[in-house]
C-alpha cells in the first residue's frame, strides 16, 4: 500500500504552492522514503518553527506505516 496520496495531502495543506510540490517515493524492503521537494518560499513553512511541522508530518506518516508493519521516512529535498 502506498502512502503517497496521504503525504501529498499533509504537505499540500501546509504550503502555499502545492502545485509546485514534487514527491518521489522510494520503496526498499519494508521501508518507504518520501523525498519532498517544494518551492524555496515554502521550505520554511514546511519545516516550521524549530522543525515542529515536519516532525509532526514524519510522526503521522510513520504511525500509518507501522500499522502495515513498515517504516516510512519523509525527507525534504532542498537545492
N, CA and C of each residue as an Amber inpcrd file, in Angstrom:
protein
   237
   0.8390000  -1.1840000   0.0000000   0.0000000   0.0000000   0.0000000
   0.8830000   1.2470000   0.0000000   0.5870000   2.1740000  -0.8630000
   1.3640000   3.4070000  -0.9540000   0.7070000   4.5010000  -0.1150000
   1.5170000   5.2520000   0.5640000   1.0360000   6.3710000   1.3830000
   1.2270000   7.7040000   0.6730000   1.6260000   7.6480000  -0.5760000
   1.9220000   8.8710000  -1.3190000   0.7730000   9.8850000  -1.3210000
  -0.4830000   9.4900000  -1.6170000  -1.5750000  10.4780000  -1.5780000
  -1.7470000  11.1100000  -0.1960000  -1.5110000  10.3110000   0.8370000
  -1.6100000  10.8320000   2.2030000  -0.5290000  11.8740000   2.4660000
   0.7070000  11.5780000   2.0540000   1.8130000  12.5250000   2.2280000
   1.5580000  13.7810000   1.4100000   1.0620000  13.6210000   0.1860000
   0.7290000  14.7900000  -0.6470000  -0.3070000  15.6740000   0.0270000
  -1.2990000  15.0750000   0.6330000  -2.3430000  15.8450000   1.3150000
  -1.7700000  16.5910000   2.5200000  -0.9720000  15.9130000   3.3260000
  -0.3850000  16.5540000   4.5070000   0.5070000  17.7280000   4.1240000
   1.4180000  17.4870000   3.2020000   2.3600000  18.5410000   2.7970000
   1.6220000  19.6580000   2.0650000   0.7090000  19.2980000   1.1800000
  -0.0340000  20.2940000   0.4070000  -0.8870000  21.2020000   1.2590000
  -1.3510000  20.7160000   2.4040000  -2.1770000  21.5510000   3.2770000
  -1.3590000  22.5640000   4.0670000  -0.0480000  22.3670000   4.1280000
   0.8180000  23.2690000   4.8920000   1.4020000  24.3790000   4.0270000
   1.7230000  24.0690000   2.7850000   2.4200000  25.0270000   1.9260000
   1.4300000  25.8680000   1.1150000   1.9430000  26.9530000   0.5570000
   1.0950000  27.8530000  -0.2280000   1.0210000  27.4780000  -1.7050000
   2.0250000  26.7990000  -2.2300000   2.0620000  26.4360000  -3.6500000
   2.1190000  24.9180000  -3.8270000   1.0260000  24.2040000  -3.5190000
   1.0530000  22.7490000  -3.6700000   1.1850000  22.2910000  -5.1270000
   0.8890000  23.1900000  -6.0670000   1.0280000  22.8320000  -7.4850000
   2.4900000  22.6590000  -7.8920000   3.4210000  23.2160000  -7.1150000
   4.8510000  23.0940000  -7.4190000   5.5330000  21.9800000  -6.6150000
   4.7630000  21.2580000  -5.8440000   5.3010000  20.2060000  -4.9930000
   5.6140000  18.9620000  -5.8180000   6.7450000  18.3350000  -5.5130000
   7.1250000  17.0750000  -6.1410000   7.4750000  16.0800000  -5.0460000
   6.9110000  14.8840000  -5.1430000   7.1990000  13.8520000  -4.1550000
   7.6380000  12.5870000  -4.8930000   8.8070000  12.0960000  -4.5140000
   9.3170000  10.8400000  -5.0550000   9.2790000   9.7970000  -3.9530000
   8.7550000   8.6350000  -4.2720000   8.6550000   7.5560000  -3.2920000
   9.6650000   6.4710000  -3.6390000  10.4740000   6.0960000  -2.6600000
  11.4570000   5.0300000  -2.8300000  11.0710000   3.9020000  -1.8790000
  10.8880000   2.7120000  -2.4140000  10.4470000   1.5740000  -1.6060000
  11.4830000   0.4720000  -1.6740000  12.0470000   0.1230000  -0.5250000
  13.0380000  -0.9500000  -0.4450000  12.7190000  -1.8270000   0.7600000
  12.4440000  -3.0720000   0.5140000  12.1120000  -3.9830000   1.6050000
  10.8150000  -3.5580000   2.2710000  10.9120000  -3.2360000   3.5470000
   9.7540000  -2.7650000   4.3030000   9.9150000  -1.3030000   4.6810000
  10.6580000  -0.5560000   3.8710000  10.9230000   0.8470000   4.1770000
  10.5610000   1.7270000   2.9860000   9.7920000   2.7600000   3.2500000
   9.4260000   3.7410000   2.2300000  10.0570000   5.0800000   2.6060000
  10.6410000   5.7380000   1.6170000  11.2080000   7.0590000   1.8160000
  10.5330000   8.0090000   0.8410000   9.9950000   9.1010000   1.3710000
   9.3470000  10.1150000   0.5460000  10.2660000  11.3250000   0.4980000
  10.7750000  11.6320000  -0.6880000  11.6050000  12.8120000  -0.9040000
  10.6980000  13.9230000  -1.3970000  10.5180000  14.9350000  -0.5610000
   9.5830000  16.0210000  -0.8430000  10.3600000  17.2480000  -1.2970000
   9.9740000  17.7710000  -2.4480000  10.5990000  18.9810000  -2.9820000
   9.5040000  20.0240000  -3.1660000   9.6810000  21.1890000  -2.5480000
   8.7300000  22.2950000  -2.6650000   9.4920000  23.5360000  -3.1010000
   8.7600000  24.5830000  -3.4920000   9.4450000  25.8040000  -3.9150000
  10.1570000  26.4340000  -2.7080000  11.1490000  27.2450000  -2.9840000
  12.0030000  27.8130000  -1.9440000  11.2190000  28.6200000  -0.9070000
  10.1510000  29.2710000  -1.3300000   9.3600000  30.0760000  -0.3950000
   8.5980000  29.2140000   0.6120000   8.3240000  27.9660000   0.2630000
   7.5310000  27.0880000   1.1250000   8.3610000  26.1950000   2.0400000
   9.6660000  26.1660000   1.8610000  10.5060000  25.2870000   2.6730000
  10.3810000  25.6430000   4.1550000  10.4240000  26.9270000   4.4660000
  10.3090000  27.3580000   5.8640000   8.9720000  26.9920000   6.4770000
   7.9100000  27.1070000   5.7030000   6.5720000  26.7330000   6.1950000
   6.4950000  25.2400000   6.4580000   7.1180000  24.4560000   5.5940000
   7.0860000  23.0100000   5.7390000   7.9140000  22.5560000   6.9430000
   9.0370000  23.1850000   7.1680000   9.8700000  22.8140000   8.3100000
   9.2320000  23.2990000   9.6120000   8.7530000  24.5260000   9.6110000
   8.1140000  25.0690000  10.8050000   9.1290000  25.5550000  11.8230000
   8.6290000  26.2170000  12.8340000   9.4860000  26.7740000  13.8850000
  10.1100000  25.6300000  14.6850000  11.4180000  25.5700000  14.6330000
  12.1340000  24.5190000  15.3460000  11.9350000  23.1330000  14.7590000
  11.4190000  23.0550000  13.5340000  11.2100000  21.7730000  12.8820000
   9.9600000  21.0440000  13.3410000   9.0590000  21.7590000  13.9910000
   7.8690000  21.1200000  14.5600000   6.8990000  20.5970000  13.5080000
   6.7130000  21.3320000  12.4200000   5.7410000  20.9130000  11.4060000
   6.2190000  19.6460000  10.7090000   7.4440000  19.6380000  10.2400000
   7.9550000  18.4540000   9.5430000   8.0570000  17.2710000  10.5040000
   8.3470000  17.5280000  11.7490000   8.3980000  16.4630000  12.7400000
   7.0220000  15.8310000  12.9360000   5.9930000  16.6500000  12.9640000
   4.6300000  16.1420000  13.1080000   4.2260000  15.3190000  11.8840000
   4.5700000  15.8020000  10.6960000   4.2630000  15.0590000   9.4670000
   4.9770000  13.7150000   9.4790000   6.2410000  13.7170000   9.8770000
   7.0000000  12.4700000   9.9330000   6.3850000  11.4900000  10.9210000
   5.9430000  11.9890000  12.0600000   5.3410000  11.1180000  13.0750000
   4.0600000  10.4680000  12.5780000   3.2000000  11.2620000  11.9380000
   1.9340000  10.7310000  11.4510000   2.1660000   9.6950000  10.3500000
   3.0450000   9.9970000   9.4150000   3.3380000   9.0570000   8.3210000
   3.9740000   7.7800000   8.8770000   4.8250000   7.9150000   9.8530000
   5.4570000   6.7610000  10.4690000   4.4280000   5.8750000  11.1830000
   3.4600000   6.4850000  11.8400000   2.3970000   5.7250000  12.5160000
   1.5240000   4.9710000  11.5220000   1.2030000   5.5940000  10.4120000
   0.4110000   4.9230000   9.3750000   1.1800000   3.7310000   8.8190000
   2.4730000   3.9040000   8.6080000   3.3010000   2.8210000   8.0800000
   3.4250000   1.6860000   9.0920000   3.4820000   2.0160000  10.3680000
   3.6320000   0.9930000  11.4020000   2.4280000   0.0520000  11.4360000
   1.2610000   0.5550000  11.0720000   0.0750000  -0.3080000  11.0280000
   0.2360000  -1.4100000   9.9790000   1.0180000  -1.1420000   8.9530000
   1.2800000  -2.1130000   7.8800000   2.6070000  -2.8420000   8.0910000
   3.1860000  -2.6860000   9.2920000   4.4780000  -3.2860000   9.6360000
   5.5940000  -2.8370000   8.6960000   5.5740000  -1.5550000   8.3820000
   6.6050000  -0.9480000   7.5440000   7.1890000   0.2550000   8.2730000
   8.2420000   0.7930000   7.6980000   8.8190000   2.0420000   8.1740000
   8.6830000   3.0620000   7.0620000   8.4790000   4.3120000   7.4350000
   8.3570000   5.3780000   6.4290000   9.1160000   6.5990000   6.9090000
   9.8170000   7.2290000   5.9860000  10.5900000   8.4250000   6.2830000
  10.1940000   9.5340000   5.3060000  10.1660000  10.7540000   5.8000000
   9.8770000  11.9100000   4.9650000  11.1090000  12.8100000   4.9990000
  11.6780000  13.0510000   3.8290000  12.8600000  13.8980000   3.7180000
  12.5340000  15.1020000   2.8450000  13.0330000  16.2550000   3.2510000
  12.8310000  17.4730000   2.4730000  14.0750000  17.6860000   1.6230000
  13.8650000  17.7830000   0.3180000  14.9610000  17.9670000  -0.6170000
  15.0800000  19.4580000  -0.9220000  16.2500000  20.0140000  -0.6690000
  16.4990000  21.4270000  -0.9860000  17.6590000  21.5020000  -1.9710000
  17.6430000  22.5480000  -2.7540000  18.7210000  22.7270000  -3.7480000
  19.4580000  23.9920000  -3.4810000
